Amino acid sequence: MEDRYPFSEVEARWQRKWSEANIYRVHTDPDRPKYYCLEMFPYPSGALHMGHLRVYTIGDVIARVKRRQGFNVLHPMGWDAFGLPAENAAMQHGTHPADWTEKNIANMKRQLLMLGTSYDWDREVTSCLPDYYHWTQWLFLHLYHRGLVARKKAEVNWCPQCQTVLANEQVEGGRCWRCDTAVVAKELEQWFFRITEYADRLLEDLQDLDWPERVKVMQENWIGRSEGAEIDFMLEKVGQPLRVFTTRPDTLFGATYMVLAPEHPLVPELATGGPYEEDVRRFIANMKNQSEEERTGAEKLGVPTGAYAVNPLNGERIPVWVANYVLMSYGTGAIMAVPAHDERDLEFARKYYLPVRVVISPPGAELKAEDLEEAYTGPGLMINSGQFNGLAWDEGKERVIEYAEQQGFGTRKINYRLRDWLVSRQRYWGAPIPIVYCSACGIVPVPEKDLPVTLPRDVHFEVGGPSPLTRSQEFIETTCPQCGEPARRETDTMDTFVCSSWYFLRYCSPHETEGPMAVADTSYWMPVDQYIGGIEHAILHLLYARFFMKVLYDSGLVPCPEPFASLLTQGMVVKGGAKMSKSKGNIVSPDEIIARYGADTARLFILFAAPPERDLEWSDRGVQGAYRFLNRLWRLANIIQGLEDSGQLPGEAEEGLQRARHRTIKKVTSDFTERYNFNTAISAVMELVNEMYGYLDQVTEKHKQTLTDILETVLLLLAPVTPHLAEEIWQRLGHKTSIHEQDWPTFNPEYVREEEVTVVIQVNGKIRDKLVAPVDLGAEQLQEMALASEKVRKHLAGKQLQKVITVPGKLVNVVVK
């Protein structure tokens, strides 16, 4: 063998052999236990980055270990290939989105193969191909026929740069999640999925998922279930009630003003003819240029309408304002403002000199409005609240709601922050919405037999212009499926998150032609046992995928209501403390690292540098250290193969190596399968390699078979991380079948049982000594050892022994007086 690991030749050769042998191809097999391991499929942007390398290496290790533990492992890969970047590239570079996407997929697939990943490429899916979006359209129609699709006029988030609508979840800090352009409000007729119909189930079923708590909390907050009441305040000017939703009916007596959202339909009527009519008009016009997300984080601004409302509990007249911090999309678009007990209301009240009245006071304390530095939102007793004075706040909520219902000015209500999913996009590169418009029949769904509705290839793109579909007569002009008269197609395409909300099901039966998936296959493979991806998808993708799964479960098409049983969210790869990006000039290319050090080095470093859930700081020295270790292992294999066996029986030194071997198997197995602590698993293998080198340095008569056996264990444990090097040495040791087809090693409990333990000796609870004792030594013998200790006897001199507390295998505490 060469002195150094010849990674270029070895890795290329084994990648070719694995591909030719198709060793990772799987089939539905009800007689075998299954394991579905899936990383979030990538957008084909052009090249893999280090974040990709990290997530795909993590998934590959899990899949390889499970495969060797006897599971029938589904580990597929595909491409989330629709999206605006391809369309922008078409305009910038004069190429078609399909060509740009196909080229990028080819390059990224090349990189994944170079990485040595164990995907079943026979199951590859690409969301922009008609054989995939045929079934995306089928699913749209499936939801449509179940009453879960609606077309309605709504004020939407509009990105002027992308010339398209964005879902609420795609607006980040008032800006487009794609291009960072400020988002504006615009009223359009749009298609929505009624995800709100599943709000309660999406919330309740989170509790059964083995997901990071942080992700579950993010989804809980986004769904935003709020229990409270709707209360009617009578508007004096128009003689009709203004309904508000509140989660704190116990604070009703503390309402000192009302606030309406700028979009509330009553605002113009309330302001007309009043002293603030022009101020209100200007304010509304200014708010139309801001998205709801932008308004939420902005300075609180407002103007009075000049109108008054009457509090139904105490008859008090309170002014009605319009302000930016109240949203039409939540509740009723109107609030009762209780500044003493709501921080946003207090900030607004202080700014505009509005009254503050305390109505909840902590037990044993007396709050005064003028002393409040911040709103009091904790528990307490109701004060300044008429007949409800003295009630605890939680009981007060119930009593006020009951009274409001009895008197007819309120009712118990549950509200959600979650809104229906806006799926219309005014772009070309997406799945066409399978709807036609007929002057006689109205809105008509495309019959399933006519799917897919395909994108026309011959289109022209204009920078900053509308979707080319709106100018394609070939696409627009069609006939009505019901009456046969001329009709026009819907020119909007679907949000790309629709494509990614079901792709994990298509992997189960990618060649199925009678439907999006075969029930027999989904019944076997689903749910995904381990899903891996970034925390940034906690709300968008993961919530939408859960919604789709529940709809299909209710339809009897899938066996379970949740798509992903367990979720691992890996951290980012950063350099110099910042996320890698072209703009920061801190990009490290996987191609560059693989060319210089090999794929196994890249895989080893990316797993060893940090636990998967934490951010990983890129380190050139760390990469070099990983490369040095692989060469050290390569040299160790050389040394062992070149040994002459001493012919002696294994002795104490060999027995020590065997104990280290079995301890390592136990540690690595646990870290790989239970905790995903890949870094500590690799560290344990490195320690075993060090012990083997120590044996070679210290033992004269070396036992070659023992060393060979332990070397094979090292290779078996390391193979999921460094598949090429492990396979190469394995074959050079004389094995004919692939190391990746070997059973996972098991440990002998006798070898991992500790023979000795360190026992802590205390005197009156203070540590005075530590003794090494046999693990099975009894309490009496431990007491004798403790009392015989010189360090302990020094602290017993002149004192009376009261008792000795012994915890076998752990501690002895001598109590003296």
N, C-alpha and C positions, 0 to 999 in steps of 0.2 A: 504494500500500500504506500501511496505517496506520503511525504512528511506533512503536507497540509491538505485540508479538505478541499478537493477540486470541485467546488460547488457549481460552477457553470456547466461542466460536462455532466455531472451526476444529476443535477436537478432537471435539466432538459431531458435527459434519458428517461428518468422515472416518470416525469409528466407524460411523456409520449407512451410509455408502457401502460400506465394506469388508464389512459384514454383508450388505447387499443383494446385492453382487457375489459373496459367498462365495469370496473369493480364496484362502482358506487351506484349502479343502477338498481332500483328497488321496484317491487310490485306489491299490490295489496295481497296480504296473506293472513287471513283470520286465524290461522293456527299459530302465529307468532305474535309475541307482544310488540306493539309499535311504539315508536318515539318520533315525534314530529319536531324537528329543530329548524327554526327559521329566523334569518336576519331580514330586517326591512329592506325590500328591494330598492335599488338606487335609481335616481334620475340620471339618464345617460348624458352627463354634462360634458364629457370629453375624455376625462382621465380620472383614475382613482386618486384620492388624497389619503393622508395618513389616518384620518378619521374612518374612512372606508376600511383601510387595512386593519385597523383595530377591531372594528365590529365583526368583520368577516373572519378574522383569525379566532376571535372568541367563539363564534358559532361553530367554526370548523373543529376546534378542539372538543367542544361538547358533543358534536355529532360523531366524531371519531371514537371517543370514549364509549358512548352509548352503543355504537355499532359493535364494538368488541366486547361489550357486556351482554351481548345476545339479543339486542333489540333490532327489529326491522326498522331502520332509520330512514325517514324521509327528510332529505336536506336539499331543497331546490333553490334555483336562482332565476331571476327574470329582470324585467326592466319597466320602470314607471315612466313610460316614454312620451306621453303627451305633456304639453306645457308651454308656457309663454316663451321661455328662453330659445326654444327651437324656432319659434316664429320670429323672434327678434333677430336671430342669426340669419334667417332667410332674408330679412330686409337689409342687414348690415353687410352680408357677404354675397348676396345674389344667388343663394342656393335654396333648394326646396327643403322645408322642415323634415320631410321624410328622409332625404339624402343625408342631411346633417345628423339626424338621429341614428341612422343606420351606420354611419361612419364611426360615431362615438361609441355605439354599442360594440362594434367590432374591436375597437381599441381597448375598451374596459374589460371585455371578455378575455382578450389576450392577457391583460394584467392579472385577472383572477386566476387564469390557468397557470401563469408564472408563479403565483403565490402558492400553488400546490393545494388548492381547496378541493374538498371532496364532494362536489355537487353532482347531482344526477341531472346532467345537461339534457337528457331526453325530455325533461319536464319544463324546460325553459319557456317562459311566456313573455310577450312584449305587448304592452297595453295599447300601442298605437296601430297594431295590425288588425285588419278586419276580422280575423278569426278569434280575436279577443274582444274587441269592442262590439261585435255582434251580440255577445252575451252581456256586456255592460248595458246595451240598449234593451235587451230582453229584461234585465233586472229593473230598468226604469219603468218599463211597461208593467212588470209584475207589481211594483209599488203603486203604479197608477191605478191598476184594476183593484187594488186593495184599499183605495181611498187615501193613500199616503203621499200623493203628489197633488200639488195645487198651483194654479197660476193666479197671481194676484198682483195688484199694483202696490208698490211699497217704496218708501224712501230707502235707498240703498247706498252702500259705500262705493264710490266711483273713483278709480285711479285714472287721472288724466293722461299719465304717461303710457300705461298699459292699455288704455282705452277699453277697460272692462270693469265689471262689477266684482267686488270682493265680499266674501262672507265676513261676519263680525270677527270670527276667529283669525281671519287673514289680515286684520288691521292691527298693527303693533305700534302703540304710542302715537296713534293718529296718522300713521304712514303705511304705505303698501309694503307687505312682507317681502315682496320680490325686489322692487326697485327703489324703495325708500322715499317715494314721492308722497307729498301730503295728499291725503284722501279727502274728497269732498262728498257732500250729500247730493243725491240725485234721485228723482222719482221715475221709476220705470216699471213696466209690466214684466214680471219675472216668474220663473219656475222654482218651486220650493219643495223639499221633502219634509213631511210632517214628523220630524224627529221628536217634537214636543209630546207626541202621543205616547212616547216611550220614556218620558222623563223619569217617572217613578221607578220603573224597572232598571233603567240605566243607573240610577242612584242606589237602589237597594242591592243589586247584584254585585256591586263593587266589593261588598264585605266578604264575598266568597272567593275573591281572586288573590292569588299569591303574587301580588304586585308591590312595588315600593310604596310605602305610605305616602310619600311626597306626591306621587302620580295620582293616587286615589284622592288625596285632598284637592289637587288641582281640578280633577273632574267634578268632585263634589261642589267646589266653589263655582265652577262654570255652569253646572246645572242649576245651582243656586235655589234650592227649595226653601221657601220662606212661609211660615205659618203666621197668620194674623187675621185681620178683618178689613173689609171694605166699609168705609164710613161716608155718609152723604152730608156735605156742608151746603146749605142753601145759599145760592148766589143772589144777592139782593137785586142787582141790575137786570138780570135776565129771568129771574123767577124760576130757576131750575136748579136741581142739585148738582154739586160738583163732587164726584165720587173719588175718594183717595184710598189707597191701600197702605196699611200700616202694620208692622210687626209688633208695635208697642201701643196697643189700645189703652194700656194702663197710664199712658202719658197724655191722654186726650185733653185734659184740663191745662196742659202746658203748651198747647198750640197757640202761638202768638201771631202767626201769619201763614198764608198759603203760597205755594209756588207751583206754577204750571211750566211744562216744557215749552220751548219756543214753537214747536210744531203742533201743540194742542189746538184742536179746532175752535175752542171757545175764546182763545186769546184775542183775535181781531174784534170779535163782538164785544168783549169786555172793555177793550180800549177805545173803541169807536166813540167819538164825541167827547172824550174825556181829556183832561189836561196833559196826559202822557201819550196820546195817540201816536204822535210822530216819533217819540222816543222808542215806543214799542215796535213800530214799523221798521226803524233802522236796526234795532236789536235783532229782530227776526231775520232780516236780510244778512246781517253779519254772521249769524249762527249757521246759515245755509252753506257757508264755506268751510265749516268744520264738521268732522265726523264725530260720532258719539264717543269713540275712544279718545279722540283729541280733547273733547270737552271734559271728559271724566278727569283727566289729569291737569286741566288748566286752572288758572285763578278763577274763583267763583265770582261771576258777574250777573247782574240782573237789573231790571227796571220795574217800577210799580205800574200796574194797569189802571189804577184809579178806582177799581172795583173792590167790594167787600163781600165776605162770606160770613155766615153765622154758624158758630160752634153749636152742634145739636145738643151737647151735654149741659152747657152753662148759658147759652144764648148770647155769648159775647161776639161782637162784630170784630173781624180781623181782616187786615188788608190782603189783597191778592197780588202777587208779584209774578213775573216771568223771569226765569233764570237758566243759566247754561248747565247747572249741575243736576237738573232733573231731566230724565230721558223719557221720550214717548214710548220707547220699546220696553220699558219695565213698568209693571203695575198698570196704572191708569194714565200715566203721564202727568200726574198731579200729586202733590204731597201736602200733608199738614206739617208745618215746620215747628219742631219742639227744640229750640236751641239749647235749653239747659241739659238735654239728654241725647243730643246728636251732634257730633263734632262738626259735620259739614254745615248744619243749620246754625251752630254757634258762630262759626267763622263768618258766615254770611250776615248774621244778625249784628255782629260787632262791626262789620264793614259798613253796614247801612243804618246803624243806630236803631235797630228794631228791638222790641222788649224781650226780656228773658225771664221766664218764670219756672222756679224749681217745683216739681211735683213728685219726685222720688228722692227720699233722703235715706242715707245709710242708717241702720239701727244705732241708736245712741248718739247720733250726731245731728246737727242742724245746718244744712247747706243754705247759703244765701247766694242769690244770683250775682251780686256784685263781687263775691269772693271767688267765683269760678274762673280758674285759669284754663280749664278744659272741660268739656261736657262730661257729666257724670252718667256712665252707662252701666254701672254695676247694680246689684240687687239692693233692695231697701223697702221702705214703707211709703205708701201713698200719702202725700200731704197736699194741701191746697186743692183738694179734689172732691169737695162736696161730700155727698153721702158715702163716698168710697174711702175717705180718710182713715188711716190706720191699717188698711189692708196690706198684706205683703204683696210685692209687685207681681209675682206669678199668679197668685189668687186673684189679684186685681184685674189682670188680663182677662181671665175667664168671666169675672163678674161684669166687666164693662161690655164684653161681647154679648153676654146674655141679655143685659139691659138694652143694648142697641138693637138686638133682634126683637125683643119684646115691644120696643117703642117704634120699630119700623124704619130706623135710619141707618141700620148697619147689618152686616152678615159675616159669618165666619168664612175665611177664604185662605186658599193656599196658592201662592204665586211661584213662578220659576224665572230665573234669569235666562235660562236656555231659550233660544228662539229657533223657529223652523230654519232648516238648512237651505240657504240660497244656492242653487246649483247651476243657474244660467250664467254663461260666460259669453261675451261678445267677441270671441276670437275664433280663429280657424282651426288651430291645432288641438283638437279635442274630439271626444266622441259626439257625433251629431245627436241632438235630441230627436227621438223618433215620433214626431208630431207633425201633422199637416193642418193647414187652415183652409176651410172650405166656406165660401160665401153662403151656401145653403145649409150645410151640416154643422158648421162651427168648428170647434176643436175636435180633431179626429186622430186617435192613436194609430200609428202604422201597424198593420197586422204582423204578427210574429213571422208568418211565412215570407214576408217581404224584407226581413232583416238579413244582413245589416244595411242600414242607410250609410253608404260609403261617402267619404270625403272626395270631392273632385280634385284631380291632380293638377289640372290646368287652371291655376288661379294666379292673380297678380297682387303683390303686397305693396302697400304704400306706407312709408314711415309716418307714424302718427295718425294714420287713416283708420277707417273702420275695418271690420273683418271682411276679407275678400269673399266670404260666402254671401254677403249681402249684395254683391255685384255679379254673382255667378248664376246666370239664368239657367244654365244646364242643371244646377243643383236646385234652385228655387222652384222652378216650374215642374209640376207633377199633376197627378190626377187624384181625386178624392177616393179613398178606398171604399167609401160607402155608396156614393151616388155616381161615381165615374166622371164627374164634371171637373174642369180645370181647378186646381188648388195650388197653394204655395207651401213650401216646407218651412219649418222653423229654422232660422239661421243661427240661433244660439247653439253653442256646444256645451257639454257638461263640464262642471268643475272637475279637475283632474283627481281630486280626492274621491270622487265616485269610483274611478278605476282602481284605486288602491284600497277600497273598502271591501273588496271581495277576492283579491288576487290569490290569497292563501287558500281559497277553496278551489280555484282553477288548477293549482298545483296537484291537487288530489287526483284529477282526471283531465289532464291538459289536452287530450286528443278526443274528448267526448264531443259528439256532433249533434246529440239530441237535446242538449241543455247545457247550462253553464257548468254543471258538475254532475257526476253520477252518484246517486244516493248511496250505493253500495260502497263506493270509495270514501265519501265523506263520513259515512258511518264508521268506517275503520280508522281513518287517519285523524279526524277532528276530535277534540280541539288541538290546536298547536300546543305542544307540551312546553316548549321554551321559545319565547319570542325575544328578540334582541334588537335594540335600536336606541336612538337618542332621546333624551328627555324633552327635546323641543317638539316631539310629536305627541305629548301627553294629552293634549286636548283635541286637536284637529283629527289626525288619522285614527288614533285609538278610539275616540268617541264615535266617529262615523262607522268604523269597522264593527264596533259593538252593536250599533243600531242596525246595520245590515244583517248581522248574524241573528239578532232577535226576530227580525221580520221573517227571515228564511226559516228559522226554527218554528215560528208560528204557522208557517206554510207547510211544514213537514219535510223540508228539503235538506235539513241538516240535523244532526243528532243532539245538539247541545245549544244553549242560548248564548254562550260566551265563546269568542274565537280563540283567546289566548289564556291558557291556564296559568302560566308563569311568565313574568316579564323581567328582563334585565336591561336596565338603562345604563349604558356605558358613558364614562366621562369623555370630554374632548381631549384632543391632542394639541398641546400648546407649546409655543417656543418663545422664550424670553418673557413668560407670563401672559402672553397674548395668543388668542386663537390664530391658527395659521391662516393667512389670506394673502392674495397677490398684492393688495394695497399696502400691507405692512411689510412686504418683502421678506417674509419669514417662512415661505413655503419650502418643504422638503419633499421631493418627488419619490414615491415608492420605486419607480423605475430606476432612479439613480442609486438608491440603497441596494436594490436587488442586483444591479449590475456590479456594484463594488464589493458587496459582502455576501450576496445570495439571499434567497427567499427565507431559508431557515433562520438566518441571523435576524432578518427583519421580524419574523414571527416571534422568535425567542425574546427579542428586546421589547416588543410591543406588549407582551404578556408579563414580562418580568419587572418592568419599570414601575408599575403601580397596580393596585387592585382595580378591577374593571369599572367599578362605579365611580372612581375618582378621576379627576383630570390628570393627564399624563404629560409631564414636562419632557419635551424632546431633548435628548442628550447625545451628541456625537460620541462622547466618551463611553456612554452606556452601550451604544451600538457596537463600538470597538470591543468592549468587554464581552458582549454576547458572542461576537465573532471569535474572540480568543478562547472562550469556553468550548465552542464547537471544535476548534482545532485541538484543544486539550483532550477532548473525548476521542477525537480521531486518532491522536497519538497513543492514547491508552489502549485502543483496540489494536493498533499496530504492535504495541509492546506485548500484549497478552497473546496475540496470535504467534508471536515469535518465541514464546517461552517453551522450554523443554520441561515436561512434567517431572517433578521430583520423585514420583512413584510412591511417596509416603501417604498415609491416611490423613484426612483433615484433622487438624489439632485445634488448640485454644484460639489461635489467631484467626483461623478460618471460621471457627464458631462465632467469633466476634463480628466478622464480616457478614455472616448469615443473619445475625440479629439486626445489624444495621440495615441489611437488605429488606427484611420483613417489616421493620419499623417504617422504612421509606415507602413501601407499597401501601401500608395502612394510611400514612399521611397523605400521599399523593392521591389515592383513591377518594379519601374524604374531601380534600381540597378541590378536586376536579368535579365531583358529583354532588356535593352537599352545599358547599359554601362558595364555589367558583373563585377561590383564592389561588389563582394560577401562579401568582408571584411566589407565594410560600411553597407551593408544590414544586416549582422549578428549583427553588432554593434547597429543598430537601434532596432532590436528585443531585444537585451540585455537591452537597455535603457527602453523599454516598460516593461520588466520584473521588472526592478528596480522601475519603477513607481507603479507597482502593489504591490510590497513589501512596498513601501512608504505609499500607501493607507491603507494597512493592519495595519501598525504601527500607523497611525494617526487618522483613522476613527473608532469610537466606534461602531456605528450601521452599520455593513457591509452589502452591497447589494450583496448577493451570485450570483444572476443571471447575474448581470453586470460583476462580476469577472469571472464567468464561460464562458460568451460570449467572453470576452477578452482573456482568457486562450485558448479557441478554435482558436481564430485568431492567437495567438502565435504559436500554433501547426500547423495550416494551412500554415503559412509563413515559419516555420522552417522545415517542413516535407521534402522538397527536399534535405536539408542538413543533417538532422538526421532522416532518414526515420523510423528507428526501434522505437526509443523513442517516436516520434510523434504518430506513429500507436498505440503503447501500451497505452498511456494516452488517446488518442482519443476513443479507445474501452472501456477503463475503465470509460469514461464519459457517456457511454451508447449507443454509435453509433454502428450500425450493419454492415455498409458498410465501406470499406477501406478508410482511409484518402487520399490515393493516387488516389482515384476515385472521389474526391470532386472538385467542381469548384474552381478556384482560387479566393480569396476574392477580393472584389472591395471596393473602398472608397467613402464616401459621400463628395462631393465637399464643402458642407456647413461646415463640420467639419474641413476641412484642410485649409479653408480660414482664413487668419490671421486677427484678430480683432484689433490688435494694432501693430504699427510699431515704430521703433526708427528713428527720424528725426534729421539729422545733421544740426546744426546752425553755420553759418560762418559769420565773419565780414571781408569784403575785402578779401575773399577767404581763411581765416584762421579759423580753427575750434575753436569755443569758448564755445559751449555747445552741448548737445544731449538731446532731449526731447522725451518722449513716448507719441504718439498721436493716436487717432482712425484712422484706415486705410483709412476711407473714408472722413476724415476731409478736407474741402475745402481750397483753397489758402489763402483767406482772414483770416480765423480763424488761419491758420498756421502762417501767418505774425504777427497776434496779439500775439500768444503764444511766438514767437521768440523775438519780441520787448519788451515783458514783462519779459523776463528772466533777472535775476539779473546779471549773468555773461556777458550777451550781453550788457546790459545797461552801464556796467562799461566801455566798449570799445566805447560807443557812446558819452560819456560825452565830451562836448565842440566841437563836430564835427557836420557837416551838412549832413543830410541824403540825399543821391542822388537817390537811388532806392532800391527796394527789389525784388530779383529774387527768385521765388518759384518753386520747383519741387515737386508736391504733393506726399506724401508718402516717400520722400527721403531726400530733403534738402531745407534750406532757406539760401540765401546768402544776407546779408545786406551790401550795398555799401555806404560808407561814405567818406567825404572829409575834 
